[in-house]
C-alpha cells in the first residue's frame, strides 16, 4: 500500500513503541488518516544527536528533501515522508512504514562464503565472521538497486547500509536519509557495483528531473547544499556513476 504525502501529513498518530536499534530517537506510530489506518516511523528533531559534519539544519528535513527528490525526479525509492509540526515529542519526520518480504529469494544483499556468492552478484566487501572464516558481502546486479545507487549519488548519501534497503514483493525502498546533501563528497554505500559506468538515457532523464526539482528543496536545505547537489548532477551526467573516493570511507560501518 502506498500513501499520499498529503494523507500522511493530515494523519493523527499515537506512539506504539520505540525502535531501539536506531542511533537517534525513532518510534513506531499508528496513524489515523483520511485514507484509513496504517503504521509509520516518527523521528522527532528533539531526539537527534548532534553531528560535527552536519552542523546546519536537521536530519528530519534532509529525510524529507531526499523523499522530494525521489518523487519529483521519478526515482520512487523512498517511502512517503513528511515533516510534522506537532507530535508526542515535538516536530519531526513521519515516514510510511514498509512491510518487508520474508522470502529469502527476494534478497538483494548477501553475506556468503567466497565460493557461494550468488551468480551475477557484485562483490563489495571481504571479511571474516565470528569464527574467523572468510565471508563476502555482495549485492545483486538488479536495475532497482542501480536506480537507488544513482539516487544516492544525487543526494550524496553517506549511510547506505544493507539494512537501509527494504524489499517488498515488487519494490525496493531505501530509508534513513538523514545524512545526505552535504556540500562535500561523502558518498558511502554498499552499492558500488556500477562504479565508473556511464549513465543510460533513462538515467540521464532522472538527473535532468533532479536538477529541475532542486529549487523546491529550499525549505529543507541551505542554498549551498542545493548548489552542491546541482553540481553533483552535472558531474554525474559527464562522468557516470562515481568511483569510491580516497578522502572518505567508501563503505558505511557496519555495512549491514
Backbone bond lengths (Angstrom), bond angles and torsions (degrees), N, CA, C in turn:
res aa  C-N    CA-C-N  psi(-1)  N-CA   C-N-CA  omega(-1)  CA-C   N-CA-C  phi
1 X - - - 1.463 - - 1.520 110.60 -
2 X 1.336 117.65 129.93 1.449 121.30 175.46 1.525 109.62 -97.39
3 X 1.300 116.43 160.56 1.450 121.54 -177.67 1.513 109.23 -130.08
4 X 1.328 117.52 127.92 1.443 121.65 175.80 1.523 108.99 -69.67
5 X 1.359 116.65 144.68 1.455 119.51 -177.09 1.528 111.49 -64.64
6 X 1.333 117.72 -34.68 1.460 119.71 177.76 1.519 111.02 -65.75
7 X 1.319 116.85 -37.43 1.457 120.81 177.86 1.523 110.96 -65.40
8 X 1.347 116.34 -43.27 1.459 120.16 179.58 1.527 110.84 -66.62
9 X 1.336 117.14 -39.92 1.459 120.43 -179.99 1.522 111.75 -64.98
10 X 1.342 116.67 -28.38 1.462 120.72 -178.79 1.528 112.55 -86.93
11 X 1.317 117.50 -5.88 1.459 120.93 -174.15 1.529 111.96 -71.75
12 X 1.311 115.91 144.76 1.452 122.33 166.59 1.523 106.85 -96.74
13 X 1.342 117.35 138.08 1.463 117.74 -175.18 1.521 111.33 -137.78
14 X 1.326 113.81 153.41 1.459 121.68 179.24 1.519 108.87 -128.18
15 X 1.331 115.94 148.66 1.460 120.83 -179.00 1.519 110.53 -68.67
16 X 1.341 115.62 136.72 1.460 122.64 172.72 1.528 110.09 -105.01
17 X 1.328 116.74 -43.45 1.460 120.87 179.67 1.509 110.76 -178.25
18 X 1.329 115.55 168.57 1.461 121.05 179.91 1.520 109.81 -96.92
19 X 1.335 116.79 139.94 1.461 122.14 175.81 1.525 107.02 -89.30
20 X 1.322 116.26 101.92 1.465 121.36 -166.14 1.526 113.34 -75.43
21 X 1.328 119.51 -17.09 1.461 120.77 -179.19 1.527 112.48 -78.81
22 X 1.318 117.94 -11.99 1.462 121.22 -177.58 1.524 110.41 -76.28
23 X 1.341 115.86 148.25 1.465 120.39 -178.86 1.523 112.31 -79.41
24 X 1.332 117.24 -21.98 1.460 122.40 175.31 1.526 108.78 -117.11
25 X 1.326 116.68 167.43 1.460 119.94 -179.86 1.528 109.79 -60.10
26 X 1.330 115.76 120.19 1.461 122.10 -177.56 1.525 108.06 -139.30
27 X 1.336 116.39 129.39 1.455 120.72 -173.80 1.524 110.98 -127.42
28 X 1.325 115.30 142.17 1.463 121.53 167.35 1.522 107.02 -84.33
29 X 1.331 116.33 129.89 1.454 120.59 -179.31 1.523 109.99 -128.33
30 X 1.319 115.13 157.19 1.469 121.54 175.26 1.523 108.39 -106.63
31 X 1.336 116.03 123.30 1.462 121.87 -176.45 1.528 111.04 -100.50
32 X 1.314 115.23 139.32 1.455 123.53 168.57 1.520 106.73 -114.90
33 X 1.338 115.89 114.85 1.458 119.95 -174.50 1.525 110.30 -132.10
34 X 1.340 117.56 173.99 1.465 119.27 177.39 1.519 113.57 -56.90
35 X 1.341 117.95 -27.25 1.469 119.79 -177.92 1.527 113.16 -90.97
36 X 1.324 117.19 -9.32 1.465 119.48 -179.93 1.523 112.48 136.51
37 X 1.327 115.40 -156.81 1.458 122.52 -176.00 1.525 109.60 -111.97
38 X 1.330 116.45 136.27 1.456 120.38 177.20 1.521 108.73 -160.67
39 X 1.333 115.96 168.38 1.462 121.72 -179.37 1.525 110.33 -94.66
40 X 1.331 114.60 155.86 1.464 121.05 177.45 1.522 108.80 -150.43
41 X 1.323 115.14 169.47 1.459 122.61 175.93 1.525 107.74 -108.61
42 X 1.333 115.72 130.44 1.464 122.79 -179.48 1.518 108.80 -116.90
43 X 1.350 115.82 123.95 1.459 121.36 178.56 1.526 108.48 -122.42
44 X 1.315 118.52 100.98 1.468 120.21 -178.91 1.517 111.88 -72.64
45 X 1.314 115.93 142.79 1.461 120.83 178.00 1.524 110.59 -61.18
46 X 1.329 116.79 -32.66 1.466 120.92 -179.30 1.527 112.80 -63.56
47 X 1.320 116.83 -19.36 1.464 120.50 -178.12 1.507 114.44 -99.06
48 X 1.336 117.79 9.00 1.456 121.36 -179.92 1.524 110.99 -82.29
49 X 1.326 115.80 135.68 1.459 120.85 175.02 1.527 109.62 -83.08
50 X 1.332 118.51 135.46 1.470 120.10 179.41 1.531 111.46 -60.66
51 X 1.331 116.72 141.88 1.458 122.98 178.27 1.522 108.88 -120.11
52 X 1.338 116.48 128.06 1.468 120.07 -176.30 1.519 112.51 -62.92
53 X 1.359 116.85 -32.21 1.459 119.33 -176.02 1.526 113.01 -94.70
54 X 1.335 117.98 0.22 1.460 122.18 173.69 1.529 108.46 -128.48
55 X 1.344 116.85 68.05 1.464 119.53 -173.47 1.522 114.05 -76.04
56 X 1.322 118.12 -14.95 1.459 121.29 -175.93 1.526 110.92 -107.43
57 X 1.321 116.01 148.60 1.455 120.27 175.55 1.510 112.44 69.54
58 X 1.331 115.78 -153.50 1.459 121.24 -178.64 1.518 109.76 -149.58
59 X 1.323 115.05 162.93 1.461 120.59 -178.25 1.520 111.69 -63.95
60 X 1.330 116.65 -38.93 1.459 120.38 -176.96 1.524 111.40 -59.79
61 X 1.324 116.91 -43.27 1.468 119.88 -179.58 1.522 111.39 -65.36
62 X 1.333 117.30 -38.13 1.468 119.15 178.73 1.530 111.06 -69.67
63 X 1.325 117.16 -32.55 1.471 119.83 174.60 1.532 110.22 -61.16
64 X 1.327 116.58 -43.88 1.460 120.03 -179.70 1.529 110.21 -69.51
65 X 1.327 117.77 -38.92 1.460 120.24 177.16 1.527 111.00 -59.72
66 X 1.328 116.81 -41.15 1.463 120.25 178.29 1.525 110.70 -62.93
67 X 1.319 116.79 -41.65 1.471 119.79 177.82 1.523 110.48 -62.75
68 X 1.335 117.29 -42.85 1.456 120.07 -178.39 1.524 111.33 -61.13
69 X 1.341 116.98 -42.05 1.465 119.30 176.27 1.529 110.48 -63.90
70 X 1.322 116.45 -43.86 1.461 120.94 -179.82 1.530 111.24 -56.41
71 X 1.326 116.58 -44.67 1.462 120.21 -177.13 1.520 112.64 -79.28
72 X 1.322 116.95 -47.98 1.454 119.88 -174.01 1.525 112.47 -68.11
73 X 1.340 116.55 -35.54 1.466 119.72 -179.38 1.527 112.21 -84.20
74 X 1.327 117.17 -20.85 1.459 120.38 177.93 1.513 115.80 100.96
75 X 1.347 117.94 12.31 1.459 119.37 175.91 1.531 110.94 -68.13
76 X 1.317 116.31 -43.25 1.471 123.22 178.01 1.529 111.82 55.36
77 X 1.342 115.69 49.04 1.466 120.40 -179.64 1.528 112.66 -116.61
78 X 1.335 118.21 -0.61 1.463 121.49 -178.20 1.523 109.19 -116.42
79 X 1.336 118.67 131.55 1.464 120.02 176.30 1.532 110.88 -60.18
80 X 1.309 116.46 155.56 1.464 121.72 179.17 1.526 110.54 -50.60
81 X 1.335 116.32 127.47 1.463 122.27 -174.07 1.522 109.38 -138.73
82 X 1.331 116.53 133.08 1.463 120.91 179.36 1.528 109.49 -138.30
83 X 1.330 115.34 160.81 1.459 121.26 168.56 1.520 108.34 -90.14
84 X 1.319 116.34 136.11 1.459 120.84 176.30 1.527 108.67 -115.38
85 X 1.339 117.47 131.53 1.466 119.83 -177.48 1.518 113.27 -75.92
86 X 1.324 116.52 -22.38 1.460 121.10 -178.18 1.525 109.22 -132.61
87 X 1.302 115.07 149.45 1.457 121.69 177.09 1.509 108.66 -172.07
88 X 1.329 117.20 173.13 1.462 119.74 -179.65 1.522 113.91 -56.12
89 X 1.352 116.47 -28.75 1.471 120.92 178.64 1.523 111.60 -118.35
90 X 1.321 117.42 21.62 1.450 121.64 177.75 1.524 112.63 97.74
91 X 1.341 116.63 -168.87 1.466 121.10 -179.21 1.530 111.11 -60.67
92 X 1.326 115.23 152.53 1.459 118.71 179.19 1.512 112.20 179.09
93 X 1.311 114.44 -166.32 1.453 122.61 179.95 1.520 109.90 -100.80
94 X 1.325 115.60 140.14 1.459 122.12 174.94 1.521 107.71 -124.93
95 X 1.337 116.49 126.00 1.469 121.40 -176.34 1.519 110.47 -132.51
96 X 1.311 114.74 135.61 1.469 121.09 -179.48 1.519 110.23 -57.61
97 X 1.324 117.48 131.37 1.458 123.16 176.34 1.523 109.83 -71.72
98 X 1.336 116.73 136.87 1.459 121.89 179.97 1.527 109.07 -110.88
99 X 1.315 116.38 123.60 1.460 121.28 174.76 1.533 108.12 -82.00
100 X 1.318 116.17 118.20 1.457 119.59 -175.35 1.524 111.16 -88.45
101 X 1.314 115.15 157.62 1.454 121.54 177.73 1.532 110.36 -73.13
102 X 1.321 116.29 140.99 1.461 121.52 176.40 1.521 111.68 -96.93
103 X 1.324 117.32 2.19 1.460 121.97 -177.43 1.529 109.57 -84.26
104 X 1.348 118.45 115.68 1.475 120.06 179.87 1.526 113.17 -57.64
105 X 1.323 117.13 -24.17 1.462 120.07 -178.89 1.524 112.32 -65.86
106 X 1.345 117.24 -18.51 1.463 120.28 179.94 1.525 112.86 -90.35
107 X 1.334 117.87 -4.47 1.464 120.94 -177.71 1.527 110.68 -61.12
108 X 1.322 115.68 143.32 1.467 120.25 178.11 1.527 111.97 -120.38
109 X 1.334 117.17 -11.21 1.465 122.29 173.13 1.517 107.80 -117.50
110 X 1.334 117.07 131.19 1.464 120.82 -172.33 1.524 111.28 -129.67
111 X 1.324 115.14 144.98 1.464 122.65 170.49 1.521 106.45 -116.08
112 X 1.325 117.16 117.65 1.459 121.18 -170.07 1.514 111.31 -140.71
113 X 1.328 115.70 162.97 1.450 121.03 165.76 1.536 107.96 -67.61
114 X 1.333 117.82 151.12 1.472 119.44 -176.33 1.522 114.34 -54.55
115 X 1.327 117.61 -32.23 1.464 119.92 -178.67 1.530 112.67 -90.61
116 X 1.344 116.88 5.99 1.458 120.05 -178.96 1.527 112.95 -125.51
117 X 1.303 117.16 18.10 1.460 120.46 176.32 1.523 108.55 -64.09
118 X 1.334 118.78 129.52 1.469 119.99 -178.80 1.520 112.59 -54.34
119 X 1.304 115.93 140.59 1.462 121.56 -179.72 1.520 110.36 -57.40
120 X 1.314 115.73 133.83 1.449 121.35 178.18 1.513 115.06 88.75
121 X 1.334 117.49 -9.77 1.462 120.35 179.93 1.529 111.53 -69.57
122 X 1.331 115.25 150.86 1.460 121.59 169.03 1.525 108.45 -89.11
123 X 1.327 117.02 125.14 1.467 121.79 178.42 1.517 108.51 -83.29
124 X 1.344 116.38 119.92 1.461 120.64 -172.44 1.525 112.28 -108.73
125 X 1.317 118.44 -45.54 1.463 122.60 -175.01 1.522 109.50 -131.51
126 X 1.330 116.35 134.53 1.458 122.02 171.09 1.523 108.27 -110.04
127 X 1.332 116.78 143.04 1.461 120.62 -179.63 1.507 110.85 -164.41
128 X 1.342 115.34 -163.65 1.458 121.03 176.06 1.512 108.46 -131.09
129 X 1.334 115.88 150.62 1.456 119.67 179.24 1.519 110.23 -88.88
130 X 1.352 116.30 -171.23 1.468 120.35 -176.35 1.527 112.66 -66.76
131 X 1.327 116.36 -14.87 1.469 120.94 177.92 1.525 111.58 -102.50
132 X 1.338 116.15 14.69 1.467 123.97 178.83 1.522 112.44 61.07
133 X 1.333 115.24 33.76 1.464 120.75 174.61 1.522 108.78 -101.85
134 X 1.331 118.05 141.72 1.472 120.11 -177.52 1.529 112.00 -66.58
135 X 1.319 115.32 140.62 1.457 121.86 176.04 1.524 109.14 -136.49
136 X 1.318 115.39 163.48 1.458 122.54 177.51 1.522 108.03 -132.64
137 X 1.328 116.51 131.96 1.465 121.74 169.95 1.522 107.18 -97.67
138 X 1.314 116.38 125.42 1.464 121.26 -176.60 1.526 109.87 -135.16
139 X 1.328 115.77 165.95 1.469 118.74 173.29 1.516 109.58 -135.33
140 X 1.317 114.86 154.92 1.454 121.35 -175.94 1.527 111.40 -69.91
141 X 1.327 115.17 152.84 1.461 121.68 171.93 1.526 106.61 -85.71
142 X 1.327 114.61 75.43 1.464 123.14 -170.59 1.526 108.45 -114.89
143 X 1.330 119.03 128.00 1.473 119.91 -178.46 1.528 113.00 -60.43
144 X 1.330 118.00 -25.95 1.469 120.17 177.18 1.523 110.53 -69.38
145 X 1.333 116.86 -37.09 1.462 120.08 175.98 1.521 111.05 -71.48
146 X 1.311 116.76 -36.26 1.467 119.53 177.98 1.527 110.05 -60.95
147 X 1.329 116.29 -40.93 1.466 119.72 177.89 1.526 110.15 -64.26
148 X 1.341 117.00 -40.06 1.463 120.26 177.70 1.527 110.76 -65.21
149 X 1.323 117.09 -38.99 1.460 120.56 178.69 1.525 110.74 -62.39
150 X 1.327 117.28 -39.04 1.459 120.53 177.48 1.526 110.52 -67.93
151 X 1.319 117.02 -42.27 1.460 120.89 176.03 1.526 111.03 -57.78
152 X 1.335 116.47 -44.95 1.466 120.24 179.51 1.524 111.50 -60.72
153 X 1.329 116.74 -36.03 1.462 119.76 178.08 1.528 110.82 -67.64
154 X 1.326 117.13 -36.90 1.466 120.91 178.77 1.525 110.94 -64.94
155 X 1.342 116.44 -46.69 1.474 119.67 -175.04 1.520 112.24 -90.41
156 X 1.343 116.93 0.09 1.471 121.27 177.25 1.528 110.69 60.04
157 X 1.317 115.51 52.17 1.467 121.37 -176.26 1.530 110.25 -72.63
158 X 1.310 116.89 123.30 1.466 120.12 -178.67 1.520 112.47 -103.21
159 X 1.350 117.46 18.35 1.466 118.14 -177.55 1.527 112.65 -153.79
160 X 1.335 117.44 51.23 1.476 119.50 177.27 1.531 109.70 -88.42
161 X 1.319 114.81 80.77 1.467 121.42 173.54 1.521 110.19 -78.20
162 X 1.334 115.70 163.44 1.451 119.61 174.75 1.518 112.02 -61.58
163 X 1.342 116.64 -35.59 1.454 120.60 179.67 1.506 114.22 -70.81
164 X 1.338 117.65 -10.89 1.454 121.89 177.69 1.522 111.68 -93.80
165 X 1.322 116.70 8.75 1.460 122.78 176.16 1.524 107.51 -110.29
166 X 1.322 117.22 115.87 1.455 122.61 -175.87 1.524 109.74 -108.47
167 X 1.324 115.64 130.98 1.464 121.45 -177.04 1.525 109.23 -111.46
168 X 1.328 116.62 125.77 1.455 121.53 169.90 1.528 107.27 -104.38
169 X 1.297 116.99 -169.76 1.467 119.05 -179.65 1.526 112.19 -63.67
170 X 1.333 116.91 -32.08 1.459 118.64 -174.62 1.521 114.70 -136.06
171 X 1.346 117.83 5.24 1.451 120.23 -176.61 1.531 111.03 -135.72
172 X 1.311 114.95 158.03 1.461 122.13 171.85 1.527 107.25 -121.27
173 X 1.320 116.44 124.99 1.455 122.03 179.10 1.526 110.07 -117.30
174 X 1.323 115.42 153.81 1.450 121.33 171.39 1.521 109.98 -117.81
175 X 1.323 117.06 142.10 1.464 121.81 178.78 1.528 109.48 -130.87
176 X 1.339 114.77 172.31 1.468 123.34 179.42 1.528 111.38 66.21
177 X 1.318 115.45 73.32 1.466 121.62 -178.60 1.528 111.65 -113.87
178 X 1.315 116.75 32.17 1.460 120.12 -179.52 1.512 114.08 -71.96
179 X 1.331 117.90 -26.81 1.469 120.96 -178.97 1.532 109.04 -107.59
180 X 1.316 113.85 68.47 1.460 123.00 179.86 1.529 109.39 -129.21
181 X 1.329 115.48 171.10 1.466 123.78 172.07 1.532 114.15 65.05
182 X 1.331 117.55 23.01 1.458 117.97 174.75 1.527 108.95 -65.17
183 X 1.340 116.42 151.57 1.462 119.57 179.34 1.523 112.65 -73.65
184 X 1.341 117.67 -22.68 1.463 121.75 176.78 1.526 110.16 -94.37
185 X 1.337 118.79 153.52 1.468 120.66 176.87 1.530 110.35 -64.71
186 X 1.319 116.99 117.19 1.463 120.91 -178.14 1.531 112.13 -136.05
187 X 1.320 117.23 23.30 1.459 119.56 -178.42 1.524 110.32 -59.77
188 X 1.325 115.33 123.47 1.468 121.87 -179.31 1.521 106.53 -140.18
189 X 1.330 116.57 114.38 1.452 120.10 -166.94 1.524 111.59 -156.21
190 X 1.319 115.06 159.43 1.466 120.78 168.95 1.530 111.87 -85.09
191 X 1.321 117.42 -14.96 1.466 120.88 -170.68 1.524 112.02 -92.56
192 X 1.345 115.77 63.73 1.457 120.87 -179.94 1.530 112.37 -96.35
193 X 1.321 117.77 8.05 1.461 119.65 -172.71 1.521 115.04 -58.88
194 X 1.337 117.52 -27.57 1.469 120.65 -176.23 1.518 112.17 -106.94
195 X 1.327 117.74 16.13 1.464 121.52 -177.44 1.519 111.04 -53.09
196 X 1.327 116.21 129.90 1.452 121.49 177.71 1.512 115.61 85.84
197 X 1.329 118.68 -8.15 1.460 120.71 -178.90 1.527 110.75 -79.22
198 X 1.334 117.77 143.78 1.471 120.37 177.21 1.528 110.89 -70.40
199 X 1.321 115.78 157.75 1.456 120.67 177.81 1.527 109.90 -80.12
200 X 1.333 115.27 145.86 1.460 118.66 173.10 1.532 109.55 -87.84
201 X 1.317 116.45 179.10 1.463 120.09 -174.19 1.526 111.98 -61.96
202 X 1.315 116.98 -42.60 1.467 120.26 -179.90 1.526 110.19 -63.39
203 X 1.318 117.00 -40.09 1.462 120.53 179.71 1.530 111.69 -67.31
204 X 1.321 116.50 -35.55 1.461 119.17 175.96 1.528 111.03 -64.60
205 X 1.315 116.17 -36.35 1.466 120.07 176.79 1.526 110.46 -65.91
206 X 1.333 117.28 -38.76 1.463 120.62 176.81 1.531 110.72 -61.41
207 X 1.326 116.51 -39.75 1.459 120.26 179.10 1.525 110.44 -67.94
208 X 1.324 117.11 -41.63 1.466 119.85 178.16 1.524 110.70 -59.71
209 X 1.336 116.80 -43.34 1.455 119.75 179.83 1.526 111.26 -69.71
210 X 1.334 116.60 -30.80 1.470 120.00 176.18 1.519 110.65 -62.53
211 X 1.325 116.21 -46.27 1.467 120.35 178.23 1.529 110.06 -60.16
212 X 1.315 116.24 -40.17 1.457 120.35 -177.60 1.511 114.87 -67.40
213 X 1.333 117.11 -20.62 1.467 119.32 -176.89 1.526 112.98 -101.32
214 X 1.332 117.98 -1.52 1.462 119.63 -173.25 1.524 113.00 -65.39
215 X 1.332 117.78 -33.03 1.460 119.67 179.28 1.524 112.00 -62.73
216 X 1.332 116.87 -23.47 1.465 120.52 -179.87 1.525 112.30 -75.36
217 X 1.339 117.25 -4.15 1.462 120.68 -176.75 1.524 112.40 -96.86
218 X 1.334 117.82 8.05 1.461 120.92 -174.69 1.522 112.97 -61.86
219 X 1.332 117.54 -23.77 1.466 120.14 178.84 1.522 112.14 -76.51
220 X 1.334 117.21 -14.88 1.461 120.94 -173.32 1.520 113.81 -115.02
221 X 1.344 117.71 -25.77 1.465 122.17 -173.04 1.514 110.54 -126.73
222 X 1.331 115.64 162.51 1.457 120.99 174.48 1.528 110.05 -79.04
223 X 1.337 115.90 163.30 1.466 119.77 177.03 1.529 110.61 -59.24
224 X 1.339 116.54 -38.95 1.468 120.06 -179.02 1.526 110.92 -65.35
225 X 1.315 117.37 -37.94 1.468 120.28 179.19 1.524 110.99 -67.41
226 X 1.306 116.58 -38.26 1.469 120.12 178.04 1.525 110.65 -67.88
227 X 1.320 117.67 -42.51 1.465 121.07 177.66 1.522 111.14 -62.52
228 X 1.334 116.98 -39.25 1.465 120.32 179.00 1.522 110.68 -66.32
229 X 1.330 117.59 -37.29 1.462 120.77 178.07 1.527 110.96 -64.40
230 X 1.325 116.58 -40.19 1.467 119.64 177.53 1.531 110.65 -63.56
231 X 1.317 116.93 -41.49 1.463 120.77 178.46 1.530 110.76 -63.09
232 X 1.351 116.92 -41.59 1.472 119.70 178.06 1.520 110.53 -60.03
233 X 1.319 116.57 -41.33 1.462 120.06 -179.42 1.526 111.08 -62.35
234 X 1.323 116.89 -42.42 1.460 120.24 178.92 1.531 110.98 -62.53
235 X 1.321 116.49 -40.17 1.468 119.95 178.83 1.524 110.85 -67.55
236 X 1.323 117.44 -36.98 1.464 119.95 178.97 1.529 110.75 -61.75
237 X 1.305 116.96 -42.05 1.464 120.32 179.08 1.527 110.25 -63.35
238 X 1.335 116.62 -40.60 1.462 120.42 -177.02 1.522 113.22 -77.15
239 X 1.345 116.68 -38.14 1.460 120.58 -169.08 1.525 114.34 -111.63
240 X 1.336 118.72 -12.34 1.453 120.70 -177.42 1.522 111.81 82.53
241 X 1.319 115.98 -164.94 1.460 121.15 -178.95 1.526 110.11 -58.16
242 X 1.323 117.58 135.03 1.469 119.79 -175.66 1.524 112.45 -68.09
243 X 1.318 114.34 157.31 1.457 122.71 173.61 1.527 108.89 -96.51
244 X 1.338 118.26 154.01 1.474 119.47 175.60 1.515 110.52 -58.02
245 X 1.332 116.03 136.75 1.455 120.67 178.60 1.520 111.51 -84.71
246 X 1.331 115.44 169.14 1.462 121.49 -179.80 1.524 112.61 -100.69
247 X 1.320 117.50 -15.30 1.462 120.86 -174.39 1.521 113.02 -100.17
248 X 1.320 117.42 5.13 1.456 121.63 -176.07 1.531 107.49 -151.53
249 X 1.349 119.74 136.94 1.471 119.84 179.82 1.526 110.94 -55.11
250 X 1.317 117.12 131.72 1.458 120.89 -175.37 1.521 112.99 -79.21
251 X 1.328 117.06 -21.66 1.461 121.91 -174.57 1.529 108.75 -125.49
252 X 1.335 118.00 134.33 1.473 119.50 179.02 1.517 111.10 -68.98
253 X 1.334 115.41 158.67 1.454 120.47 177.81 1.521 109.90 -128.41
254 X 1.351 117.35 129.39 1.461 125.49 -5.87 1.537 110.47 -70.13
255 X 1.346 117.44 155.65 1.457 119.70 -174.51 1.520 113.91 -73.55
256 X 1.343 117.11 -17.84 1.473 119.53 -175.97 1.521 110.45 -110.49
